[in-house]
Amino acid sequence: MQAKHPQDSVCIMTDVVLPGETNPLNNLFGGELLARMDRAASIAAGRHAGRVVVTASVNHVAFNRAIPLGSVVTIEAKVSRTFNSSMETFIDVWTEDRISGERKKANEAIYTFVAVDEHGSPVKVPAIEPQTELEHQRFAAALRRKQLSLVLAGKMNPHDATELKALFI
């Protein structure tokens, strides 16, 4: 199986925030944003795997900036690291002022997907080869997050989490 680059999986979705998608403060509902991020990340993971993918976990979500009614929202997702059958997908959310065109980063998230066959059983996915500095940073951080998750779940001895230990030594 030939390795792929993160850029090969990129999914960019752009939409506008409508009144029915907002809370009483006229900002995009968090759940609506989560659904949009899940769709974009699913497409990115599916592109990488060349398979059907299912959401395994939402590892991190940061709602850093409210997204007001009428904003143009762009969600950019791409696979940051692969393991055996799972893929970590990093999502950046941008808002754009419809008048000035000014673009600001609003949120980010990290989702994990698993590639499955027609019976829903996990299947191996291609490795990923980061190219840019940001892709290398996200690639390295993904292994630390994976190790932390395994340690917290009791599936890895903390002494074996070499990438995590390197942060503290």
Rosetta constraint file for C-alpha pairs under 8 A:
AtomPair CA 1 CA 125 HARMONIC 7.95 0.50
AtomPair CA 1 CA 126 HARMONIC 5.74 0.50
AtomPair CA 1 CA 127 HARMONIC 7.96 0.50
AtomPair CA 2 CA 126 HARMONIC 6.15 0.50
AtomPair CA 2 CA 127 HARMONIC 7.26 0.50
AtomPair CA 3 CA 126 HARMONIC 5.22 0.50
AtomPair CA 3 CA 127 HARMONIC 4.58 0.50
AtomPair CA 3 CA 128 HARMONIC 5.26 0.50
AtomPair CA 3 CA 129 HARMONIC 6.48 0.50
AtomPair CA 4 CA 8 HARMONIC 6.70 0.50
AtomPair CA 4 CA 48 HARMONIC 7.34 0.50
AtomPair CA 4 CA 126 HARMONIC 6.70 0.50
AtomPair CA 4 CA 127 HARMONIC 6.39 0.50
AtomPair CA 4 CA 128 HARMONIC 4.93 0.50
AtomPair CA 4 CA 129 HARMONIC 6.00 0.50
AtomPair CA 5 CA 9 HARMONIC 7.56 0.50
AtomPair CA 5 CA 128 HARMONIC 5.48 0.50
AtomPair CA 5 CA 129 HARMONIC 5.04 0.50
AtomPair CA 5 CA 130 HARMONIC 5.83 0.50
AtomPair CA 5 CA 131 HARMONIC 7.05 0.50
AtomPair CA 6 CA 10 HARMONIC 6.95 0.50
AtomPair CA 6 CA 78 HARMONIC 5.97 0.50
AtomPair CA 6 CA 79 HARMONIC 5.44 0.50
AtomPair CA 6 CA 80 HARMONIC 6.16 0.50
AtomPair CA 6 CA 128 HARMONIC 6.62 0.50
AtomPair CA 6 CA 129 HARMONIC 7.05 0.50
AtomPair CA 6 CA 130 HARMONIC 6.13 0.50
AtomPair CA 6 CA 131 HARMONIC 7.77 0.50
AtomPair CA 6 CA 135 HARMONIC 7.35 0.50
AtomPair CA 7 CA 78 HARMONIC 6.91 0.50
AtomPair CA 8 CA 47 HARMONIC 7.49 0.50
AtomPair CA 8 CA 48 HARMONIC 6.90 0.50
AtomPair CA 9 CA 43 HARMONIC 7.94 0.50
AtomPair CA 9 CA 44 HARMONIC 4.68 0.50
AtomPair CA 9 CA 45 HARMONIC 6.65 0.50
AtomPair CA 9 CA 46 HARMONIC 7.90 0.50
AtomPair CA 9 CA 47 HARMONIC 5.24 0.50
AtomPair CA 9 CA 48 HARMONIC 5.18 0.50
AtomPair CA 9 CA 77 HARMONIC 7.92 0.50
AtomPair CA 9 CA 78 HARMONIC 5.33 0.50
AtomPair CA 9 CA 79 HARMONIC 6.21 0.50
AtomPair CA 10 CA 44 HARMONIC 5.50 0.50
AtomPair CA 10 CA 76 HARMONIC 7.01 0.50
AtomPair CA 10 CA 77 HARMONIC 5.69 0.50
AtomPair CA 10 CA 78 HARMONIC 4.57 0.50
AtomPair CA 10 CA 79 HARMONIC 7.51 0.50
AtomPair CA 11 CA 40 HARMONIC 5.88 0.50
AtomPair CA 11 CA 41 HARMONIC 7.25 0.50
AtomPair CA 11 CA 43 HARMONIC 6.43 0.50
AtomPair CA 11 CA 44 HARMONIC 5.32 0.50
AtomPair CA 11 CA 75 HARMONIC 7.89 0.50
AtomPair CA 11 CA 76 HARMONIC 5.79 0.50
AtomPair CA 11 CA 77 HARMONIC 5.27 0.50
AtomPair CA 11 CA 78 HARMONIC 6.46 0.50
AtomPair CA 12 CA 40 HARMONIC 6.99 0.50
AtomPair CA 12 CA 74 HARMONIC 6.77 0.50
AtomPair CA 12 CA 75 HARMONIC 5.63 0.50
AtomPair CA 12 CA 76 HARMONIC 4.58 0.50
AtomPair CA 12 CA 77 HARMONIC 6.55 0.50
AtomPair CA 13 CA 40 HARMONIC 6.62 0.50
AtomPair CA 13 CA 74 HARMONIC 5.57 0.50
AtomPair CA 13 CA 75 HARMONIC 5.20 0.50
AtomPair CA 13 CA 76 HARMONIC 6.65 0.50
AtomPair CA 14 CA 72 HARMONIC 6.93 0.50
AtomPair CA 14 CA 73 HARMONIC 5.54 0.50
AtomPair CA 14 CA 74 HARMONIC 4.29 0.50
AtomPair CA 14 CA 75 HARMONIC 6.41 0.50
AtomPair CA 15 CA 72 HARMONIC 5.74 0.50
AtomPair CA 15 CA 73 HARMONIC 5.39 0.50
AtomPair CA 15 CA 74 HARMONIC 6.61 0.50
AtomPair CA 16 CA 70 HARMONIC 5.97 0.50
AtomPair CA 16 CA 71 HARMONIC 5.62 0.50
AtomPair CA 16 CA 72 HARMONIC 4.44 0.50
AtomPair CA 16 CA 73 HARMONIC 5.86 0.50
AtomPair CA 17 CA 21 HARMONIC 6.54 0.50
AtomPair CA 17 CA 22 HARMONIC 7.55 0.50
AtomPair CA 17 CA 28 HARMONIC 6.52 0.50
AtomPair CA 17 CA 67 HARMONIC 7.92 0.50
AtomPair CA 17 CA 68 HARMONIC 7.23 0.50
AtomPair CA 17 CA 69 HARMONIC 5.21 0.50
AtomPair CA 17 CA 70 HARMONIC 4.96 0.50
AtomPair CA 17 CA 71 HARMONIC 5.51 0.50
AtomPair CA 17 CA 72 HARMONIC 6.56 0.50
AtomPair CA 17 CA 73 HARMONIC 7.18 0.50
AtomPair CA 18 CA 22 HARMONIC 7.07 0.50
AtomPair CA 18 CA 69 HARMONIC 6.07 0.50
AtomPair CA 18 CA 70 HARMONIC 6.13 0.50
AtomPair CA 19 CA 26 HARMONIC 7.38 0.50
AtomPair CA 19 CA 69 HARMONIC 6.42 0.50
AtomPair CA 19 CA 70 HARMONIC 7.98 0.50
AtomPair CA 21 CA 28 HARMONIC 5.70 0.50
AtomPair CA 21 CA 29 HARMONIC 6.07 0.50
AtomPair CA 21 CA 32 HARMONIC 6.78 0.50
AtomPair CA 22 CA 26 HARMONIC 5.08 0.50
AtomPair CA 22 CA 27 HARMONIC 4.92 0.50
AtomPair CA 22 CA 28 HARMONIC 4.33 0.50
AtomPair CA 22 CA 29 HARMONIC 5.15 0.50
AtomPair CA 22 CA 68 HARMONIC 7.96 0.50
AtomPair CA 22 CA 69 HARMONIC 6.71 0.50
AtomPair CA 23 CA 27 HARMONIC 5.59 0.50
AtomPair CA 23 CA 28 HARMONIC 6.34 0.50
AtomPair CA 23 CA 29 HARMONIC 5.56 0.50
AtomPair CA 26 CA 68 HARMONIC 5.96 0.50
AtomPair CA 26 CA 69 HARMONIC 5.48 0.50
AtomPair CA 27 CA 66 HARMONIC 6.10 0.50
AtomPair CA 27 CA 67 HARMONIC 5.25 0.50
AtomPair CA 27 CA 68 HARMONIC 4.23 0.50
AtomPair CA 27 CA 69 HARMONIC 5.53 0.50
AtomPair CA 28 CA 32 HARMONIC 6.88 0.50
AtomPair CA 28 CA 33 HARMONIC 7.00 0.50
AtomPair CA 28 CA 66 HARMONIC 7.22 0.50
AtomPair CA 28 CA 67 HARMONIC 5.44 0.50
AtomPair CA 28 CA 68 HARMONIC 6.15 0.50
AtomPair CA 28 CA 69 HARMONIC 6.63 0.50
AtomPair CA 29 CA 33 HARMONIC 6.50 0.50
AtomPair CA 30 CA 34 HARMONIC 6.18 0.50
AtomPair CA 30 CA 63 HARMONIC 7.86 0.50
AtomPair CA 31 CA 35 HARMONIC 6.23 0.50
AtomPair CA 32 CA 36 HARMONIC 6.32 0.50
AtomPair CA 33 CA 37 HARMONIC 6.11 0.50
AtomPair CA 34 CA 38 HARMONIC 6.06 0.50
AtomPair CA 35 CA 39 HARMONIC 6.29 0.50
AtomPair CA 36 CA 40 HARMONIC 6.34 0.50
AtomPair CA 36 CA 75 HARMONIC 7.76 0.50
AtomPair CA 37 CA 41 HARMONIC 5.95 0.50
AtomPair CA 37 CA 75 HARMONIC 6.67 0.50
AtomPair CA 37 CA 77 HARMONIC 7.82 0.50
AtomPair CA 37 CA 91 HARMONIC 6.89 0.50
AtomPair CA 37 CA 109 HARMONIC 7.88 0.50
AtomPair CA 38 CA 42 HARMONIC 5.86 0.50
AtomPair CA 38 CA 55 HARMONIC 7.76 0.50
AtomPair CA 38 CA 111 HARMONIC 7.60 0.50
AtomPair CA 39 CA 43 HARMONIC 6.29 0.50
AtomPair CA 40 CA 44 HARMONIC 6.35 0.50
AtomPair CA 40 CA 75 HARMONIC 6.95 0.50
AtomPair CA 40 CA 76 HARMONIC 7.20 0.50
AtomPair CA 40 CA 77 HARMONIC 5.96 0.50
AtomPair CA 41 CA 45 HARMONIC 6.10 0.50
AtomPair CA 41 CA 77 HARMONIC 5.22 0.50
AtomPair CA 41 CA 78 HARMONIC 6.74 0.50
AtomPair CA 41 CA 79 HARMONIC 7.96 0.50
AtomPair CA 41 CA 89 HARMONIC 6.07 0.50
AtomPair CA 41 CA 90 HARMONIC 7.52 0.50
AtomPair CA 41 CA 91 HARMONIC 6.83 0.50
AtomPair CA 41 CA 111 HARMONIC 7.13 0.50
AtomPair CA 42 CA 46 HARMONIC 5.94 0.50
AtomPair CA 42 CA 53 HARMONIC 6.67 0.50
AtomPair CA 42 CA 54 HARMONIC 7.38 0.50
AtomPair CA 42 CA 55 HARMONIC 7.33 0.50
AtomPair CA 42 CA 113 HARMONIC 7.28 0.50
AtomPair CA 43 CA 47 HARMONIC 6.08 0.50
AtomPair CA 44 CA 48 HARMONIC 6.36 0.50
AtomPair CA 44 CA 77 HARMONIC 6.13 0.50
AtomPair CA 44 CA 78 HARMONIC 5.32 0.50
AtomPair CA 44 CA 79 HARMONIC 6.41 0.50
AtomPair CA 44 CA 89 HARMONIC 7.47 0.50
AtomPair CA 45 CA 49 HARMONIC 6.10 0.50
AtomPair CA 45 CA 53 HARMONIC 6.77 0.50
AtomPair CA 45 CA 78 HARMONIC 7.20 0.50
AtomPair CA 45 CA 79 HARMONIC 6.08 0.50
AtomPair CA 45 CA 87 HARMONIC 6.69 0.50
AtomPair CA 45 CA 89 HARMONIC 6.80 0.50
AtomPair CA 45 CA 113 HARMONIC 6.72 0.50
AtomPair CA 46 CA 50 HARMONIC 5.50 0.50
AtomPair CA 46 CA 51 HARMONIC 5.51 0.50
AtomPair CA 46 CA 52 HARMONIC 5.89 0.50
AtomPair CA 46 CA 53 HARMONIC 5.71 0.50
AtomPair CA 46 CA 115 HARMONIC 7.51 0.50
AtomPair CA 47 CA 51 HARMONIC 7.51 0.50
AtomPair CA 48 CA 79 HARMONIC 7.21 0.50
AtomPair CA 48 CA 125 HARMONIC 7.76 0.50
AtomPair CA 48 CA 126 HARMONIC 7.43 0.50
AtomPair CA 49 CA 53 HARMONIC 7.79 0.50
AtomPair CA 49 CA 115 HARMONIC 6.41 0.50
AtomPair CA 49 CA 125 HARMONIC 5.34 0.50
AtomPair CA 49 CA 126 HARMONIC 6.62 0.50
AtomPair CA 51 CA 115 HARMONIC 5.99 0.50
AtomPair CA 51 CA 116 HARMONIC 6.67 0.50
AtomPair CA 51 CA 117 HARMONIC 7.16 0.50
AtomPair CA 52 CA 115 HARMONIC 5.84 0.50
AtomPair CA 52 CA 116 HARMONIC 5.79 0.50
AtomPair CA 52 CA 117 HARMONIC 6.99 0.50
AtomPair CA 53 CA 113 HARMONIC 6.02 0.50
AtomPair CA 53 CA 114 HARMONIC 5.37 0.50
AtomPair CA 53 CA 115 HARMONIC 4.31 0.50
AtomPair CA 53 CA 116 HARMONIC 5.84 0.50
AtomPair CA 54 CA 113 HARMONIC 5.36 0.50
AtomPair CA 54 CA 114 HARMONIC 5.43 0.50
AtomPair CA 54 CA 115 HARMONIC 6.58 0.50
AtomPair CA 54 CA 116 HARMONIC 7.39 0.50
AtomPair CA 55 CA 111 HARMONIC 7.27 0.50
AtomPair CA 55 CA 112 HARMONIC 6.10 0.50
AtomPair CA 55 CA 113 HARMONIC 4.50 0.50
AtomPair CA 55 CA 114 HARMONIC 6.59 0.50
AtomPair CA 56 CA 111 HARMONIC 7.65 0.50
AtomPair CA 56 CA 112 HARMONIC 5.37 0.50
AtomPair CA 56 CA 113 HARMONIC 5.01 0.50
AtomPair CA 56 CA 114 HARMONIC 6.21 0.50
AtomPair CA 57 CA 111 HARMONIC 5.80 0.50
AtomPair CA 57 CA 112 HARMONIC 5.14 0.50
AtomPair CA 57 CA 113 HARMONIC 7.05 0.50
AtomPair CA 58 CA 109 HARMONIC 7.74 0.50
AtomPair CA 58 CA 110 HARMONIC 6.26 0.50
AtomPair CA 58 CA 111 HARMONIC 4.50 0.50
AtomPair CA 58 CA 112 HARMONIC 6.36 0.50
AtomPair CA 59 CA 109 HARMONIC 7.50 0.50
AtomPair CA 59 CA 110 HARMONIC 5.40 0.50
AtomPair CA 59 CA 111 HARMONIC 5.55 0.50
AtomPair CA 59 CA 112 HARMONIC 7.00 0.50
AtomPair CA 60 CA 109 HARMONIC 5.20 0.50
AtomPair CA 60 CA 110 HARMONIC 5.06 0.50
AtomPair CA 60 CA 111 HARMONIC 7.11 0.50
AtomPair CA 61 CA 107 HARMONIC 7.58 0.50
AtomPair CA 61 CA 108 HARMONIC 6.01 0.50
AtomPair CA 61 CA 109 HARMONIC 4.25 0.50
AtomPair CA 61 CA 110 HARMONIC 6.59 0.50
AtomPair CA 62 CA 107 HARMONIC 5.55 0.50
AtomPair CA 62 CA 108 HARMONIC 5.52 0.50
AtomPair CA 62 CA 109 HARMONIC 6.22 0.50
AtomPair CA 63 CA 106 HARMONIC 7.09 0.50
AtomPair CA 63 CA 107 HARMONIC 5.13 0.50
AtomPair CA 63 CA 108 HARMONIC 7.26 0.50
AtomPair CA 64 CA 106 HARMONIC 5.70 0.50
AtomPair CA 64 CA 107 HARMONIC 5.32 0.50
AtomPair CA 65 CA 105 HARMONIC 7.89 0.50
AtomPair CA 65 CA 106 HARMONIC 4.69 0.50
AtomPair CA 65 CA 107 HARMONIC 6.47 0.50
AtomPair CA 66 CA 106 HARMONIC 7.01 0.50
AtomPair CA 67 CA 71 HARMONIC 6.59 0.50
AtomPair CA 67 CA 73 HARMONIC 7.93 0.50
AtomPair CA 67 CA 95 HARMONIC 6.97 0.50
AtomPair CA 67 CA 106 HARMONIC 7.22 0.50
AtomPair CA 70 CA 98 HARMONIC 7.71 0.50
AtomPair CA 71 CA 95 HARMONIC 6.31 0.50
AtomPair CA 71 CA 96 HARMONIC 6.12 0.50
AtomPair CA 71 CA 97 HARMONIC 6.00 0.50
AtomPair CA 71 CA 98 HARMONIC 6.54 0.50
AtomPair CA 72 CA 95 HARMONIC 5.61 0.50
AtomPair CA 72 CA 96 HARMONIC 5.03 0.50
AtomPair CA 72 CA 97 HARMONIC 6.65 0.50
AtomPair CA 72 CA 98 HARMONIC 6.59 0.50
AtomPair CA 73 CA 93 HARMONIC 7.01 0.50
AtomPair CA 73 CA 94 HARMONIC 5.74 0.50
AtomPair CA 73 CA 95 HARMONIC 4.68 0.50
AtomPair CA 73 CA 96 HARMONIC 6.41 0.50
AtomPair CA 74 CA 93 HARMONIC 5.81 0.50
AtomPair CA 74 CA 94 HARMONIC 5.09 0.50
AtomPair CA 74 CA 95 HARMONIC 6.32 0.50
AtomPair CA 74 CA 96 HARMONIC 7.89 0.50
AtomPair CA 75 CA 91 HARMONIC 6.80 0.50
AtomPair CA 75 CA 92 HARMONIC 5.86 0.50
AtomPair CA 75 CA 93 HARMONIC 4.60 0.50
AtomPair CA 75 CA 94 HARMONIC 6.38 0.50
AtomPair CA 76 CA 91 HARMONIC 5.60 0.50
AtomPair CA 76 CA 92 HARMONIC 5.22 0.50
AtomPair CA 76 CA 93 HARMONIC 6.40 0.50
AtomPair CA 77 CA 89 HARMONIC 6.54 0.50
AtomPair CA 77 CA 90 HARMONIC 5.68 0.50
AtomPair CA 77 CA 91 HARMONIC 4.35 0.50
AtomPair CA 77 CA 92 HARMONIC 6.47 0.50
AtomPair CA 78 CA 89 HARMONIC 5.45 0.50
AtomPair CA 78 CA 90 HARMONIC 5.74 0.50
AtomPair CA 78 CA 91 HARMONIC 6.78 0.50
AtomPair CA 79 CA 87 HARMONIC 6.48 0.50
AtomPair CA 79 CA 88 HARMONIC 5.78 0.50
AtomPair CA 79 CA 89 HARMONIC 4.18 0.50
AtomPair CA 79 CA 90 HARMONIC 6.23 0.50
AtomPair CA 80 CA 87 HARMONIC 7.50 0.50
AtomPair CA 80 CA 88 HARMONIC 5.66 0.50
AtomPair CA 80 CA 89 HARMONIC 5.43 0.50
AtomPair CA 80 CA 90 HARMONIC 6.04 0.50
AtomPair CA 80 CA 128 HARMONIC 7.65 0.50
AtomPair CA 80 CA 130 HARMONIC 7.66 0.50
AtomPair CA 80 CA 135 HARMONIC 6.54 0.50
AtomPair CA 80 CA 138 HARMONIC 5.93 0.50
AtomPair CA 80 CA 139 HARMONIC 5.38 0.50
AtomPair CA 80 CA 142 HARMONIC 7.32 0.50
AtomPair CA 81 CA 87 HARMONIC 5.81 0.50
AtomPair CA 81 CA 88 HARMONIC 5.30 0.50
AtomPair CA 81 CA 89 HARMONIC 7.27 0.50
AtomPair CA 81 CA 127 HARMONIC 7.68 0.50
AtomPair CA 81 CA 128 HARMONIC 6.07 0.50
AtomPair CA 81 CA 138 HARMONIC 7.71 0.50
AtomPair CA 81 CA 139 HARMONIC 5.27 0.50
AtomPair CA 81 CA 142 HARMONIC 6.35 0.50
AtomPair CA 81 CA 143 HARMONIC 7.97 0.50
AtomPair CA 82 CA 86 HARMONIC 5.83 0.50
AtomPair CA 82 CA 87 HARMONIC 4.31 0.50
AtomPair CA 82 CA 88 HARMONIC 6.23 0.50
AtomPair CA 82 CA 125 HARMONIC 7.17 0.50
AtomPair CA 82 CA 126 HARMONIC 7.33 0.50
AtomPair CA 82 CA 127 HARMONIC 5.77 0.50
AtomPair CA 82 CA 128 HARMONIC 6.21 0.50
AtomPair CA 83 CA 87 HARMONIC 6.23 0.50
AtomPair CA 83 CA 125 HARMONIC 7.62 0.50
AtomPair CA 83 CA 127 HARMONIC 7.34 0.50
AtomPair CA 84 CA 123 HARMONIC 7.82 0.50
AtomPair CA 84 CA 124 HARMONIC 5.37 0.50
AtomPair CA 84 CA 125 HARMONIC 6.31 0.50
AtomPair CA 85 CA 114 HARMONIC 5.51 0.50
AtomPair CA 85 CA 115 HARMONIC 5.70 0.50
AtomPair CA 85 CA 116 HARMONIC 7.92 0.50
AtomPair CA 85 CA 122 HARMONIC 5.90 0.50
AtomPair CA 85 CA 123 HARMONIC 5.29 0.50
AtomPair CA 85 CA 124 HARMONIC 4.41 0.50
AtomPair CA 85 CA 125 HARMONIC 5.27 0.50
AtomPair CA 86 CA 112 HARMONIC 6.65 0.50
AtomPair CA 86 CA 113 HARMONIC 5.48 0.50
AtomPair CA 86 CA 114 HARMONIC 4.29 0.50
AtomPair CA 86 CA 115 HARMONIC 6.44 0.50
AtomPair CA 86 CA 124 HARMONIC 7.93 0.50
AtomPair CA 86 CA 125 HARMONIC 7.24 0.50
AtomPair CA 87 CA 112 HARMONIC 5.54 0.50
AtomPair CA 87 CA 113 HARMONIC 5.28 0.50
AtomPair CA 87 CA 114 HARMONIC 6.33 0.50
AtomPair CA 87 CA 125 HARMONIC 7.98 0.50
AtomPair CA 88 CA 110 HARMONIC 6.77 0.50
AtomPair CA 88 CA 111 HARMONIC 5.87 0.50
AtomPair CA 88 CA 112 HARMONIC 4.50 0.50
AtomPair CA 88 CA 113 HARMONIC 6.56 0.50
AtomPair CA 88 CA 142 HARMONIC 7.02 0.50
AtomPair CA 89 CA 110 HARMONIC 5.67 0.50
AtomPair CA 89 CA 111 HARMONIC 5.27 0.50
AtomPair CA 89 CA 112 HARMONIC 6.02 0.50
AtomPair CA 89 CA 113 HARMONIC 7.55 0.50
AtomPair CA 90 CA 108 HARMONIC 7.53 0.50
AtomPair CA 90 CA 109 HARMONIC 6.03 0.50
AtomPair CA 90 CA 110 HARMONIC 4.65 0.50
AtomPair CA 90 CA 111 HARMONIC 6.62 0.50
AtomPair CA 91 CA 108 HARMONIC 5.39 0.50
AtomPair CA 91 CA 109 HARMONIC 5.04 0.50
AtomPair CA 91 CA 110 HARMONIC 6.05 0.50
AtomPair CA 91 CA 111 HARMONIC 7.85 0.50
AtomPair CA 92 CA 105 HARMONIC 7.29 0.50
AtomPair CA 92 CA 106 HARMONIC 7.97 0.50
AtomPair CA 92 CA 107 HARMONIC 6.20 0.50
AtomPair CA 92 CA 108 HARMONIC 4.54 0.50
AtomPair CA 92 CA 109 HARMONIC 6.73 0.50
AtomPair CA 93 CA 105 HARMONIC 5.95 0.50
AtomPair CA 93 CA 106 HARMONIC 5.55 0.50
AtomPair CA 93 CA 107 HARMONIC 4.94 0.50
AtomPair CA 93 CA 108 HARMONIC 5.72 0.50
AtomPair CA 94 CA 103 HARMONIC 6.47 0.50
AtomPair CA 94 CA 104 HARMONIC 5.50 0.50
AtomPair CA 94 CA 105 HARMONIC 4.40 0.50
AtomPair CA 94 CA 106 HARMONIC 5.29 0.50
AtomPair CA 94 CA 107 HARMONIC 7.06 0.50
AtomPair CA 95 CA 103 HARMONIC 5.54 0.50
AtomPair CA 95 CA 104 HARMONIC 5.39 0.50
AtomPair CA 95 CA 105 HARMONIC 6.39 0.50
AtomPair CA 95 CA 106 HARMONIC 6.26 0.50
AtomPair CA 96 CA 101 HARMONIC 5.64 0.50
AtomPair CA 96 CA 102 HARMONIC 5.45 0.50
AtomPair CA 96 CA 103 HARMONIC 4.40 0.50
AtomPair CA 96 CA 104 HARMONIC 6.56 0.50
AtomPair CA 97 CA 101 HARMONIC 4.96 0.50
AtomPair CA 97 CA 102 HARMONIC 5.37 0.50
AtomPair CA 97 CA 103 HARMONIC 6.66 0.50
AtomPair CA 114 CA 122 HARMONIC 6.47 0.50
AtomPair CA 114 CA 123 HARMONIC 7.91 0.50
AtomPair CA 115 CA 122 HARMONIC 5.62 0.50
AtomPair CA 115 CA 123 HARMONIC 5.65 0.50
AtomPair CA 115 CA 124 HARMONIC 7.22 0.50
AtomPair CA 115 CA 125 HARMONIC 6.94 0.50
AtomPair CA 116 CA 120 HARMONIC 5.01 0.50
AtomPair CA 116 CA 121 HARMONIC 5.04 0.50
AtomPair CA 116 CA 122 HARMONIC 4.30 0.50
AtomPair CA 116 CA 123 HARMONIC 5.29 0.50
AtomPair CA 117 CA 121 HARMONIC 5.47 0.50
AtomPair CA 117 CA 122 HARMONIC 6.44 0.50
AtomPair CA 117 CA 123 HARMONIC 6.31 0.50
AtomPair CA 130 CA 135 HARMONIC 5.13 0.50
AtomPair CA 130 CA 136 HARMONIC 5.40 0.50
AtomPair CA 130 CA 139 HARMONIC 6.95 0.50
AtomPair CA 131 CA 135 HARMONIC 6.20 0.50
AtomPair CA 131 CA 136 HARMONIC 6.78 0.50
AtomPair CA 132 CA 136 HARMONIC 6.25 0.50
AtomPair CA 133 CA 137 HARMONIC 6.25 0.50
AtomPair CA 134 CA 138 HARMONIC 6.17 0.50
AtomPair CA 135 CA 139 HARMONIC 5.93 0.50
AtomPair CA 136 CA 140 HARMONIC 6.20 0.50
AtomPair CA 137 CA 141 HARMONIC 6.15 0.50
AtomPair CA 138 CA 142 HARMONIC 6.04 0.50
AtomPair CA 139 CA 143 HARMONIC 7.01 0.50
AtomPair CA 140 CA 144 HARMONIC 6.90 0.50
AtomPair CA 141 CA 145 HARMONIC 6.27 0.50
AtomPair CA 142 CA 146 HARMONIC 6.12 0.50
AtomPair CA 143 CA 147 HARMONIC 6.13 0.50
AtomPair CA 143 CA 163 HARMONIC 7.16 0.50
AtomPair CA 144 CA 148 HARMONIC 6.09 0.50
AtomPair CA 144 CA 163 HARMONIC 5.63 0.50
AtomPair CA 144 CA 164 HARMONIC 5.53 0.50
AtomPair CA 145 CA 149 HARMONIC 6.10 0.50
AtomPair CA 146 CA 150 HARMONIC 6.22 0.50
AtomPair CA 147 CA 151 HARMONIC 6.09 0.50
AtomPair CA 147 CA 156 HARMONIC 7.37 0.50
AtomPair CA 147 CA 161 HARMONIC 5.78 0.50
AtomPair CA 147 CA 163 HARMONIC 7.57 0.50
AtomPair CA 147 CA 164 HARMONIC 6.99 0.50
AtomPair CA 148 CA 152 HARMONIC 6.08 0.50
AtomPair CA 148 CA 161 HARMONIC 7.63 0.50
AtomPair CA 148 CA 164 HARMONIC 7.14 0.50
AtomPair CA 149 CA 153 HARMONIC 6.13 0.50
AtomPair CA 150 CA 154 HARMONIC 6.20 0.50
AtomPair CA 150 CA 155 HARMONIC 4.98 0.50
AtomPair CA 150 CA 156 HARMONIC 5.23 0.50
AtomPair CA 151 CA 155 HARMONIC 5.82 0.50
AtomPair CA 151 CA 156 HARMONIC 4.68 0.50
AtomPair CA 151 CA 157 HARMONIC 6.08 0.50
AtomPair CA 151 CA 158 HARMONIC 5.80 0.50
AtomPair CA 151 CA 161 HARMONIC 7.66 0.50
AtomPair CA 156 CA 160 HARMONIC 6.83 0.50
AtomPair CA 156 CA 161 HARMONIC 7.26 0.50
AtomPair CA 157 CA 161 HARMONIC 6.91 0.50
AtomPair CA 159 CA 165 HARMONIC 7.58 0.50
AtomPair CA 161 CA 165 HARMONIC 6.18 0.50
AtomPair CA 162 CA 166 HARMONIC 6.13 0.50
AtomPair CA 163 CA 167 HARMONIC 6.98 0.50
AtomPair CA 164 CA 168 HARMONIC 7.34 0.50
AtomPair CA 165 CA 169 HARMONIC 6.31 0.50
